[in-house]
Amino acid sequence: MNRFRDFFYRTKYIFLATFLVVGFFFFGIYVGQGKVPEIEKVLALSNKDPKVSTTADFAPFWKVWNTINEKYPNAKNVSDQDRVYGAIKGLTNSLNDPYSTFFSPDETKMFESDISGEFTGVGMEVGIKDKILTVIAPLKGTPAYNAGIKSGDKILKIDKTVTSDLNIEQAIKLIRGEKGTEVLLTIYRNGAKKPLEIKIVRDVINTPTIEVELNKDGIFVVSLYSFSANSASLFRDAMKKFVDSGSDKLLLDLRGNPGGYLEASIDMASWFLSPGKTVVIEDYGNNIKQKIFRSHGYDIFNDKLKFVILMDNGSASASEILAGAMQDHKIAKLVGTKSYGKGSVQEVIDVTPDTIFKITVAKWLTPLGRSISEKGLDPDYKVEITEKDLENKKDAQMEKAIELLKNWSK
């Protein structure tokens, strides 16, 4: 009996000791696993060593990545590569710059179609202003223009999607669509008592460029709608017609012109500036030397010119470069309202064969060093167009420009 009792206690102690050893073993694994860096839990990761010098702690990123794999019910429905694209978009958004954007493969195709000019949509330029999706300008003759969209309209919703969390490319993707389909825009317009809902039927967009006219007052009017690839040559033709007209009064209408090619604005400015005069300055910051773009020096008018430029809050980018150069060099007087203030330079970088990254690399300054992107341009003569003007089909800005040209004095 005693022998049996001794055997029982001996067995009990052995079992207890074994249990404790095994328990401590698994506890050690559990504790040790918690100390393993999250990156080490990710297997078969390509390009794991990017050779980037940074003190940033990436553990939170990989913690979230692994938690998604472990806990999110539909984790398998989102590819790892799409998660990477999402992470890059978040990284880009941290810049708080609406013009720096990462394009996924589908968005890259859309961007490239824009460059070629072959797309369907509603025909308006949009931007982020004061963190709100805003119409820079509707292009003349397009569905947006014909539907009554105006520069400065704030787009609150695209169909049923609220725009507050969208970047420019996401918004454009929603506005675009097949020819003949409708998009409903909910907009806020300054002075309106409540938001407006405007239905627009999408169509193929052919961007207009330029129109010229010698009016009854002997004033040669050039309406420039965009700085497209061929706008410089079209402007050259317009200047020839201006000279042939015998007029010395030039009115350049840049209202609602969202800009375009930088070189086009420099070429146009060169008709009015002597060789070497500064047209625009690219300021890269970070102690990088500024780049100065100078006049080609056509300068055919030799100060024998009465020149007024019309602008509004739809005049942006290349429009502001041209108008700013003419204002700083005292070549022309600006009439209208403050310009949009889109004065930054973007560079497009190939990230993969089917994705790109558009990043802001510099800001544009006028010849006198004024930042276009921070303040826009103030006109020499501020003229608002009121609701009453619109009802009476009166163009107060054009009337002021004509008055200045008829009674010119520098």
DRENDO-1510 file (C-alpha; in Angstrom, 1 decimal, always signed):
<recs>
REC; n; res; u; v; w
REC; 1; MET; +0.0; +0.0; +0.0 .
REC; 2; ASN; +2.8; +2.4; +0.9 .
REC; 3; ARG; +4.6; +1.4; -2.3 .
REC; 4; PHE; +1.5; +2.2; -4.3 .
REC; 5; ARG; +1.1; +5.6; -2.6 .
REC; 6; ASP; +4.8; +6.5; -3.2 .
REC; 7; PHE; +4.4; +5.5; -6.9 .
REC; 8; PHE; +1.2; +7.7; -7.1 .
REC; 9; TYR; +2.9; +10.8; -5.6 .
REC; 10; ARG; +6.0; +10.2; -7.7 .
REC; 11; THR; +3.9; +10.1; -10.9 .
REC; 12; LYS; +1.9; +13.1; -9.8 .
REC; 13; TYR; +5.1; +15.2; -9.4 .
REC; 14; ILE; +6.5; +14.1; -12.7 .
REC; 15; PHE; +3.3; +15.0; -14.5 .
REC; 16; LEU; +3.2; +18.4; -12.8 .
REC; 17; ALA; +6.8; +19.1; -13.6 .
REC; 18; THR; +6.2; +18.1; -17.2 .
REC; 19; PHE; +3.1; +20.3; -17.4 .
REC; 20; LEU; +5.0; +23.3; -16.0 .
REC; 21; VAL; +7.9; +22.8; -18.4 .
REC; 22; VAL; +5.6; +22.6; -21.4 .
REC; 23; GLY; +3.6; +25.5; -20.1 .
REC; 24; PHE; +6.7; +27.7; -19.7 .
REC; 25; PHE; +7.8; +26.6; -23.2 .
REC; 26; PHE; +4.6; +27.7; -24.9 .
REC; 27; PHE; +4.5; +30.9; -22.8 .
REC; 28; GLY; +8.0; +31.7; -23.9 .
REC; 29; ILE; +6.9; +31.2; -27.6 .
REC; 30; TYR; +3.9; +33.5; -27.0 .
REC; 31; VAL; +6.0; +36.2; -25.4 .
REC; 32; GLY; +8.8; +35.8; -27.9 .
REC; 33; GLN; +6.3; +36.0; -30.8 .
REC; 34; GLY; +5.1; +39.3; -29.4 .
REC; 35; LYS; +8.7; +40.7; -29.6 .
REC; 36; VAL; +9.3; +39.6; -33.2 .
REC; 37; PRO; +9.3; +42.6; -35.5 .
REC; 38; GLU; +6.1; +42.7; -37.6 .
REC; 39; ILE; +8.2; +42.9; -40.8 .
REC; 40; GLU; +9.7; +39.4; -39.9 .
REC; 41; LYS; +6.2; +38.0; -39.9 .
REC; 42; VAL; +5.8; +38.9; -43.6 .
REC; 43; LEU; +7.1; +36.2; -45.8 .
REC; 44; ALA; +8.2; +36.3; -49.4 .
REC; 45; LEU; +8.4; +40.1; -49.5 .
REC; 46; SER; +10.1; +41.4; -52.7 .
REC; 47; ASN; +12.3; +44.5; -52.6 .
REC; 48; LYS; +12.4; +44.3; -48.8 .
REC; 49; ASP; +15.5; +46.4; -48.5 .
REC; 50; PRO; +14.8; +49.7; -50.3 .
REC; 51; LYS; +18.1; +51.4; -49.2 .
REC; 52; VAL; +16.3; +54.4; -47.9 .
REC; 53; SER; +17.8; +56.3; -45.0 .
REC; 54; THR; +15.0; +57.1; -42.5 .
REC; 55; THR; +14.4; +57.2; -38.8 .
REC; 56; ALA; +10.7; +56.4; -39.2 .
REC; 57; ASP; +9.2; +53.5; -37.3 .
REC; 58; PHE; +7.5; +51.2; -39.9 .
REC; 59; ALA; +6.3; +48.7; -37.2 .
REC; 60; PRO; +2.8; +50.3; -37.1 .
REC; 61; PHE; +2.4; +49.8; -40.8 .
REC; 62; TRP; +3.3; +46.1; -40.7 .
REC; 63; LYS; +1.2; +45.7; -37.6 .
REC; 64; VAL; -1.8; +46.9; -39.5 .
REC; 65; TRP; -0.9; +44.8; -42.5 .
REC; 66; ASN; -0.7; +41.6; -40.4 .
REC; 67; THR; -3.8; +42.5; -38.5 .
REC; 68; ILE; -5.8; +42.8; -41.7 .
REC; 69; ASN; -4.6; +39.4; -42.7 .
REC; 70; GLU; -5.5; +37.9; -39.4 .
REC; 71; LYS; -8.8; +39.5; -38.6 .
REC; 72; TYR; -10.4; +41.2; -41.6 .
REC; 73; PRO; -13.1; +38.8; -43.0 .
REC; 74; ASN; -12.6; +39.8; -46.7 .
REC; 75; ALA; -8.9; +40.2; -46.6 .
REC; 76; LYS; -8.4; +37.8; -49.5 .
REC; 77; ASN; -10.6; +39.9; -51.7 .
REC; 78; VAL; -8.0; +42.8; -51.7 .
REC; 79; SER; -4.7; +41.9; -53.4 .
REC; 80; ASP; -1.4; +42.7; -51.7 .
REC; 81; GLN; -0.5; +44.9; -54.7 .
REC; 82; ASP; -3.7; +46.9; -54.3 .
REC; 83; ARG; -2.9; +47.4; -50.6 .
REC; 84; VAL; +0.5; +48.8; -51.6 .
REC; 85; TYR; -1.2; +51.2; -54.1 .
REC; 86; GLY; -3.5; +52.3; -51.3 .
REC; 87; ALA; -0.5; +52.8; -48.9 .
REC; 88; ILE; +1.3; +54.9; -51.6 .
REC; 89; LYS; -1.8; +57.1; -52.0 .
REC; 90; GLY; -1.9; +57.6; -48.2 .
REC; 91; LEU; +1.8; +58.5; -48.3 .
REC; 92; THR; +1.1; +61.0; -51.1 .
REC; 93; ASN; -1.9; +62.5; -49.2 .
REC; 94; SER; +0.4; +63.2; -46.3 .
REC; 95; LEU; +2.0; +66.0; -48.4 .
REC; 96; ASN; -1.4; +67.9; -48.2 .
REC; 97; ASP; -0.8; +69.0; -51.8 .
REC; 98; PRO; -3.8; +68.5; -54.1 .
REC; 99; TYR; -1.6; +68.4; -57.2 .
REC; 100; SER; +0.7; +65.6; -56.0 .
REC; 101; THR; -1.0; +62.3; -56.9 .
REC; 102; PHE; -0.2; +58.6; -57.4 .
REC; 103; PHE; -2.0; +57.0; -60.3 .
REC; 104; SER; -3.0; +53.3; -60.2 .
REC; 105; PRO; -2.9; +51.4; -63.5 .
REC; 106; ASP; -6.5; +52.4; -64.4 .
REC; 107; GLU; -5.9; +56.0; -63.4 .
REC; 108; THR; -2.7; +56.0; -65.4 .
REC; 109; LYS; -4.6; +55.1; -68.5 .
REC; 110; MET; -7.1; +57.9; -67.9 .
REC; 111; PHE; -4.3; +60.4; -67.3 .
REC; 112; GLU; -2.6; +59.4; -70.6 .
REC; 113; SER; -5.9; +59.8; -72.4 .
REC; 114; ASP; -6.1; +63.4; -71.1 .
REC; 115; ILE; -2.7; +64.2; -72.4 .
REC; 116; SER; -3.6; +62.9; -75.9 .
REC; 117; GLY; -6.9; +65.0; -75.7 .
REC; 118; GLU; -9.1; +62.0; -76.4 .
REC; 119; PHE; -11.7; +61.6; -73.7 .
REC; 120; THR; -15.4; +61.9; -72.9 .
REC; 121; GLY; -16.7; +63.9; -70.0 .
REC; 122; VAL; -18.3; +67.3; -69.3 .
REC; 123; GLY; -15.5; +69.7; -70.2 .
REC; 124; MET; -14.4; +71.6; -67.1 .
REC; 125; GLU; -11.2; +72.0; -65.2 .
REC; 126; VAL; -11.4; +71.3; -61.4 .
REC; 127; GLY; -9.1; +71.7; -58.5 .
REC; 128; ILE; -9.0; +71.6; -54.7 .
REC; 129; LYS; -9.3; +75.0; -53.2 .
REC; 130; ASP; -9.6; +75.6; -49.5 .
REC; 131; LYS; -9.9; +71.7; -49.3 .
REC; 132; ILE; -13.1; +71.9; -51.4 .
REC; 133; LEU; -13.5; +70.4; -54.9 .
REC; 134; THR; -13.9; +73.6; -57.0 .
REC; 135; VAL; -14.5; +74.4; -60.7 .
REC; 136; ILE; -11.6; +76.3; -62.1 .
REC; 137; ALA; -13.4; +76.9; -65.4 .
REC; 138; PRO; -15.8; +75.2; -67.8 .
REC; 139; LEU; -14.5; +75.1; -71.3 .
REC; 140; LYS; -16.5; +77.1; -73.9 .
REC; 141; GLY; -18.9; +75.1; -75.9 .
REC; 142; THR; -18.7; +71.9; -73.7 .
REC; 143; PRO; -21.6; +70.2; -71.9 .
REC; 144; ALA; -20.5; +71.8; -68.5 .
REC; 145; TYR; -20.4; +75.3; -70.1 .
REC; 146; ASN; -23.8; +74.8; -71.8 .
REC; 147; ALA; -25.3; +73.5; -68.6 .
REC; 148; GLY; -24.4; +76.7; -66.7 .
REC; 149; ILE; -21.5; +75.6; -64.6 .
REC; 150; LYS; -19.4; +78.6; -63.6 .
REC; 151; SER; -15.9; +79.3; -62.4 .
REC; 152; GLY; -15.8; +79.1; -58.6 .
REC; 153; ASP; -18.7; +76.6; -58.2 .
REC; 154; LYS; -18.0; +74.2; -55.3 .
REC; 155; ILE; -18.9; +70.6; -56.1 .
REC; 156; LEU; -20.4; +69.0; -53.0 .
REC; 157; LYS; -21.6; +65.8; -54.6 .
REC; 158; ILE; -21.1; +63.8; -57.8 .
REC; 159; ASP; -24.2; +61.8; -58.2 .
REC; 160; LYS; -24.6; +60.3; -54.7 .
REC; 161; THR; -20.9; +60.6; -53.7 .
REC; 162; VAL; -19.9; +63.3; -51.3 .
REC; 163; THR; -16.7; +64.9; -52.5 .
REC; 164; SER; -15.1; +66.0; -49.2 .
REC; 165; ASP; -12.9; +62.9; -49.1 .
REC; 166; LEU; -12.0; +62.7; -52.8 .
REC; 167; ASN; -8.8; +63.8; -54.4 .
REC; 168; ILE; -8.9; +65.5; -57.9 .
REC; 169; GLU; -8.3; +62.2; -59.8 .
REC; 170; GLN; -11.0; +60.3; -57.9 .
REC; 171; ALA; -13.4; +63.2; -58.6 .
REC; 172; ILE; -12.5; +63.3; -62.3 .
REC; 173; LYS; -13.0; +59.5; -62.6 .
REC; 174; LEU; -16.6; +59.9; -61.2 .
REC; 175; ILE; -17.4; +62.9; -63.5 .
REC; 176; ARG; -16.1; +61.1; -66.6 .
REC; 177; GLY; -18.1; +58.5; -68.3 .
REC; 178; GLU; -19.5; +57.2; -71.6 .
REC; 179; LYS; -20.8; +59.7; -74.2 .
REC; 180; GLY; -24.6; +60.2; -73.7 .
REC; 181; THR; -24.7; +59.3; -70.0 .
REC; 182; GLU; -25.7; +61.7; -67.3 .
REC; 183; VAL; -23.9; +62.9; -64.2 .
REC; 184; LEU; -25.7; +64.9; -61.5 .
REC; 185; LEU; -23.5; +67.6; -59.8 .
REC; 186; THR; -24.6; +69.2; -56.5 .
REC; 187; ILE; -22.9; +72.5; -56.3 .
REC; 188; TYR; -22.7; +75.5; -54.0 .
REC; 189; ARG; -22.5; +78.9; -55.7 .
REC; 190; ASN; -21.6; +82.1; -54.0 .
REC; 191; GLY; -24.7; +84.1; -53.5 .
REC; 192; ALA; -27.1; +81.2; -53.9 .
REC; 193; LYS; -29.5; +80.5; -51.0 .
REC; 194; LYS; -29.2; +76.7; -51.3 .
REC; 195; PRO; -27.2; +74.1; -53.3 .
REC; 196; LEU; -28.0; +73.7; -56.9 .
REC; 197; GLU; -28.4; +70.3; -58.7 .
REC; 198; ILE; -27.2; +70.4; -62.3 .
REC; 199; LYS; -27.5; +67.4; -64.7 .
REC; 200; ILE; -24.9; +67.2; -67.5 .
REC; 201; VAL; -24.9; +64.8; -70.4 .
REC; 202; ARG; -21.4; +63.6; -71.1 .
REC; 203; ASP; -19.9; +64.0; -74.6 .
REC; 204; VAL; -16.6; +63.9; -76.5 .
REC; 205; ILE; -14.6; +66.9; -75.4 .
REC; 206; ASN; -12.8; +68.9; -78.1 .
REC; 207; THR; -11.0; +71.7; -76.3 .
REC; 208; PRO; -11.5; +75.1; -78.0 .
REC; 209; THR; -8.4; +77.3; -78.2 .
REC; 210; ILE; -8.8; +80.8; -79.7 .
REC; 211; GLU; -11.1; +83.3; -81.3 .
REC; 212; VAL; -10.3; +86.7; -82.7 .
REC; 213; GLU; -12.4; +89.7; -83.6 .
REC; 214; LEU; -11.9; +93.4; -84.6 .
REC; 215; ASN; -14.9; +95.1; -82.8 .
REC; 216; LYS; -16.7; +98.3; -83.8 .
REC; 217; ASP; -14.5; +100.4; -81.5 .
REC; 218; GLY; -11.4; +99.4; -83.4 .
REC; 219; ILE; -10.2; +97.1; -80.6 .
REC; 220; PHE; -8.7; +93.7; -81.6 .
REC; 221; VAL; -10.1; +91.1; -79.2 .
REC; 222; VAL; -8.4; +87.8; -78.7 .
REC; 223; SER; -10.3; +85.2; -76.6 .
REC; 224; LEU; -7.9; +82.5; -75.5 .
REC; 225; TYR; -9.5; +79.4; -74.0 .
REC; 226; SER; -6.6; +77.2; -73.3 .
REC; 227; PHE; -2.8; +76.9; -73.6 .
REC; 228; SER; -2.9; +73.7; -75.7 .
REC; 229; ALA; -0.1; +72.2; -77.8 .
REC; 230; ASN; -0.9; +74.3; -80.8 .
REC; 231; SER; -2.0; +77.5; -79.0 .
REC; 232; ALA; +1.4; +79.2; -79.6 .
REC; 233; SER; +1.1; +78.9; -83.4 .
REC; 234; LEU; -2.6; +80.0; -83.3 .
REC; 235; PHE; -1.6; +83.0; -81.2 .
REC; 236; ARG; +1.1; +83.8; -83.8 .
REC; 237; ASP; -1.6; +83.8; -86.4 .
REC; 238; ALA; -3.7; +86.1; -84.2 .
REC; 239; MET; -0.9; +88.5; -83.8 .
REC; 240; LYS; -0.4; +88.7; -87.6 .
REC; 241; LYS; -4.1; +89.5; -88.0 .
REC; 242; PHE; -3.8; +92.1; -85.3 .
REC; 243; VAL; -0.9; +93.8; -87.1 .
REC; 244; ASP; -2.8; +93.6; -90.4 .
REC; 245; SER; -5.9; +95.2; -88.9 .
REC; 246; GLY; -4.0; +98.4; -88.3 .
REC; 247; SER; -5.3; +98.7; -84.7 .
REC; 248; ASP; -3.0; +99.5; -81.8 .
REC; 249; LYS; -5.6; +98.4; -79.2 .
REC; 250; LEU; -5.3; +94.8; -78.0 .
REC; 251; LEU; -7.7; +93.0; -75.6 .
REC; 252; LEU; -6.7; +89.5; -74.5 .
REC; 253; ASP; -9.5; +87.7; -72.7 .
REC; 254; LEU; -8.2; +85.0; -70.4 .
REC; 255; ARG; -11.3; +84.5; -68.3 .
REC; 256; GLY; -12.1; +80.9; -67.7 .
REC; 257; ASN; -8.8; +79.8; -69.2 .
REC; 258; PRO; -7.4; +77.0; -66.9 .
REC; 259; GLY; -3.9; +77.1; -68.5 .
REC; 260; GLY; -1.9; +74.3; -70.1 .
REC; 261; TYR; +1.5; +74.2; -71.6 .
REC; 262; LEU; +4.2; +76.4; -69.9 .
REC; 263; GLU; +6.1; +76.9; -73.1 .
REC; 264; ALA; +3.0; +78.3; -74.8 .
REC; 265; SER; +2.7; +81.0; -72.2 .
REC; 266; ILE; +6.4; +81.9; -72.6 .
REC; 267; ASP; +6.1; +82.1; -76.4 .
REC; 268; MET; +3.1; +84.3; -76.2 .
REC; 269; ALA; +4.8; +86.6; -73.7 .
REC; 270; SER; +7.7; +86.9; -76.0 .
REC; 271; TRP; +5.6; +88.9; -78.5 .
REC; 272; PHE; +5.6; +91.8; -76.0 .
REC; 273; LEU; +9.0; +91.5; -74.3 .
REC; 274; SER; +12.5; +92.2; -75.4 .
REC; 275; PRO; +15.1; +89.3; -75.5 .
REC; 276; GLY; +16.1; +88.0; -72.1 .
REC; 277; LYS; +13.3; +89.6; -70.1 .
REC; 278; THR; +12.0; +87.3; -67.3 .
REC; 279; VAL; +8.6; +85.7; -68.0 .
REC; 280; VAL; +8.4; +83.4; -65.0 .
REC; 281; ILE; +10.6; +81.9; -62.3 .
REC; 282; GLU; +10.5; +78.3; -61.1 .
REC; 283; ASP; +11.3; +78.2; -57.3 .
REC; 284; TYR; +12.3; +74.7; -56.2 .
REC; 285; GLY; +13.0; +75.6; -52.5 .
REC; 286; ASN; +15.4; +73.4; -50.5 .
REC; 287; ASN; +18.3; +75.7; -51.5 .
REC; 288; ILE; +18.0; +74.6; -55.1 .
REC; 289; LYS; +18.8; +77.2; -57.7 .
REC; 290; GLN; +15.8; +78.9; -59.2 .
REC; 291; LYS; +15.1; +78.4; -62.9 .
REC; 292; ILE; +14.3; +81.5; -64.9 .
REC; 293; PHE; +12.3; +81.3; -68.2 .
REC; 294; ARG; +13.1; +84.3; -70.4 .
REC; 295; SER; +11.5; +86.0; -73.4 .
REC; 296; HIS; +12.4; +84.8; -76.9 .
REC; 297; GLY; +12.4; +88.5; -77.8 .
REC; 298; TYR; +9.9; +88.8; -80.7 .
REC; 299; ASP; +8.9; +92.2; -79.1 .
REC; 300; ILE; +7.3; +93.5; -82.4 .
REC; 301; PHE; +5.2; +96.2; -80.9 .
REC; 302; ASN; +8.0; +98.4; -79.4 .
REC; 303; ASP; +5.9; +99.9; -76.6 .
REC; 304; LYS; +3.4; +101.2; -79.3 .
REC; 305; LEU; +0.6; +99.1; -77.8 .
REC; 306; LYS; -2.5; +99.7; -75.8 .
REC; 307; PHE; -3.0; +96.4; -74.0 .
REC; 308; VAL; -5.6; +95.1; -71.5 .
REC; 309; ILE; -6.0; +91.5; -70.2 .
REC; 310; LEU; -9.3; +90.2; -68.8 .
REC; 311; MET; -9.1; +87.6; -66.1 .
REC; 312; ASP; -11.2; +86.0; -63.3 .
REC; 313; ASN; -11.0; +83.2; -60.8 .
REC; 314; GLY; -11.1; +80.8; -63.7 .
REC; 315; SER; -7.8; +82.1; -65.0 .
REC; 316; ALA; -5.2; +79.7; -63.8 .
REC; 317; SER; -1.7; +78.3; -64.4 .
REC; 318; ALA; -0.3; +79.4; -67.8 .
REC; 319; SER; -2.9; +82.2; -67.9 .
REC; 320; GLU; -1.5; +83.5; -64.6 .
REC; 321; ILE; +2.1; +83.3; -66.0 .
REC; 322; LEU; +1.3; +85.3; -69.0 .
REC; 323; ALA; -0.9; +87.9; -67.2 .
REC; 324; GLY; +1.7; +88.2; -64.3 .
REC; 325; ALA; +4.5; +88.8; -66.7 .
REC; 326; MET; +2.6; +91.5; -68.6 .
REC; 327; GLN; +1.6; +93.2; -65.3 .
REC; 328; ASP; +5.1; +93.1; -63.7 .
REC; 329; HIS; +6.7; +94.5; -66.9 .
REC; 330; LYS; +3.9; +97.1; -67.2 .
REC; 331; ILE; +3.0; +96.0; -70.6 .
REC; 332; ALA; -0.7; +95.5; -69.9 .
REC; 333; LYS; -3.4; +96.4; -67.4 .
REC; 334; LEU; -5.4; +93.6; -65.8 .
REC; 335; VAL; -9.1; +93.9; -65.5 .
REC; 336; GLY; -11.6; +91.6; -63.7 .
REC; 337; THR; -11.2; +89.6; -60.5 .
REC; 338; LYS; -8.4; +87.8; -58.6 .
REC; 339; SER; -7.1; +84.8; -60.6 .
REC; 340; TYR; -7.3; +81.2; -59.4 .
REC; 341; GLY; -3.8; +80.8; -57.9 .
REC; 342; LYS; -2.6; +77.6; -59.5 .
REC; 343; GLY; +1.1; +78.3; -59.7 .
REC; 344; SER; +2.9; +75.1; -59.1 .
REC; 345; VAL; +5.0; +72.8; -61.3 .
REC; 346; GLN; +4.4; +69.0; -61.4 .
REC; 347; GLU; +6.8; +66.3; -62.7 .
REC; 348; VAL; +5.5; +62.9; -63.8 .
REC; 349; ILE; +7.6; +60.0; -62.7 .
REC; 350; ASP; +7.1; +56.4; -63.9 .
REC; 351; VAL; +6.9; +54.2; -60.8 .
REC; 352; THR; +6.2; +50.9; -62.6 .
REC; 353; PRO; +5.4; +50.1; -66.2 .
REC; 354; ASP; +1.7; +50.9; -65.6 .
REC; 355; THR; +1.7; +53.4; -62.7 .
REC; 356; ILE; +2.9; +56.9; -62.4 .
REC; 357; PHE; +3.5; +59.5; -59.7 .
REC; 358; LYS; +2.8; +63.2; -60.4 .
REC; 359; ILE; +4.6; +65.3; -57.8 .
REC; 360; THR; +4.9; +69.1; -57.2 .
REC; 361; VAL; +8.5; +70.1; -57.6 .
REC; 362; ALA; +8.4; +73.9; -57.7 .
REC; 363; LYS; +6.3; +77.0; -57.5 .
REC; 364; TRP; +5.9; +79.7; -60.1 .
REC; 365; LEU; +6.9; +83.3; -59.3 .
REC; 366; THR; +6.2; +86.3; -61.4 .
REC; 367; PRO; +9.2; +88.3; -62.7 .
REC; 368; LEU; +9.0; +90.5; -59.5 .
REC; 369; GLY; +9.0; +87.4; -57.3 .
REC; 370; ARG; +5.2; +87.2; -56.5 .
REC; 371; SER; +4.0; +83.7; -55.7 .
REC; 372; ILE; +1.2; +82.8; -58.0 .
REC; 373; SER; +0.1; +79.7; -56.1 .
REC; 374; GLU; -0.1; +81.4; -52.7 .
REC; 375; LYS; -2.1; +84.5; -53.6 .
REC; 376; GLY; -3.1; +84.5; -57.3 .
REC; 377; LEU; -3.0; +87.8; -59.2 .
REC; 378; ASP; -4.9; +90.9; -58.2 .
REC; 379; PRO; -6.2; +92.9; -61.2 .
REC; 380; ASP; -5.3; +96.6; -61.7 .
REC; 381; TYR; -9.0; +97.3; -62.0 .
REC; 382; LYS; -11.3; +95.0; -60.0 .
REC; 383; VAL; -14.6; +94.5; -61.7 .
REC; 384; GLU; -17.2; +92.0; -60.4 .
REC; 385; ILE; -20.0; +90.7; -62.6 .
REC; 386; THR; -23.2; +90.8; -60.6 .
REC; 387; GLU; -26.3; +88.7; -60.8 .
REC; 388; LYS; -28.1; +91.8; -62.2 .
REC; 389; ASP; -25.4; +92.0; -64.9 .
REC; 390; LEU; -26.0; +88.3; -65.9 .
REC; 391; GLU; -29.8; +88.9; -66.0 .
REC; 392; ASN; -29.3; +91.9; -68.3 .
REC; 393; LYS; -26.6; +90.1; -70.3 .
REC; 394; LYS; -24.2; +92.8; -69.4 .
REC; 395; ASP; -20.4; +92.2; -69.4 .
REC; 396; ALA; -19.1; +94.8; -67.0 .
REC; 397; GLN; -15.6; +93.6; -67.2 .
REC; 398; MET; -15.5; +93.8; -71.0 .
REC; 399; GLU; -17.0; +97.3; -70.8 .
REC; 400; LYS; -14.3; +98.5; -68.4 .
REC; 401; ALA; -11.6; +97.0; -70.7 .
REC; 402; ILE; -13.0; +98.8; -73.7 .
REC; 403; GLU; -13.2; +102.1; -71.7 .
REC; 404; LEU; -9.5; +101.8; -70.7 .
REC; 405; LEU; -8.4; +101.1; -74.3 .
REC; 406; LYS; -10.4; +104.0; -75.7 .
REC; 407; ASN; -9.0; +106.4; -73.1 .
REC; 408; TRP; -5.5; +104.9; -72.8 .
REC; 409; SER; -2.9; +106.4; -70.6 .
REC; 410; LYS; +0.0; +104.4; -69.0 .
</recs>
